Amino acid sequence: FVELWGTLDDFDADGDRSTLASYGPPAYDGVVAYGLALSQIVAQGGDVRDGQLIYDTVKTIEFQGISGDIAFDANGDRTKGQYDVYNQGGDAWSLIGSWTKATSLSTRSPPSPTSPPPRPSTAAAR
């Protein structure tokens, strides 16, 4: 994905082809999980129009995605991953906490406002 991304010229919000938007890798992995679930449903002769079947099947999917290990718990939440919580004031962003499945939400005092959250480099993307 990262190699292909670097070759696309149609759209790049910040003009820096060496970075990915923070929402890109998880969105890509979500589409892959959905596709794998549909493939499994078709292989088993199921109905791909059955939303509950799709939901239940997605929860069984596991793979190495570009945003990390992809697996879901009984509620459909990712079992791994960290989500940073930012506070936006005007044009400034402050990191105010993080959430992981293991630690739940941890908060911290807001630092001085900074520029928008950094976009991970392609080297950091999996």
Buried (B, 14 or more C-beta within 10 A) or exposed (E): BBEEBEEEEEEBEEEEEEBBEBEBBBEBBBEBBBEBBBEBBEEEEBEEEEEEBBEEBBBEBEEEBBBBBBBBEEEEEBEEBEEEBBEEEEEEBBBBBBBEEEEEEEEEEBEEEEEEEEBBEBEEBE
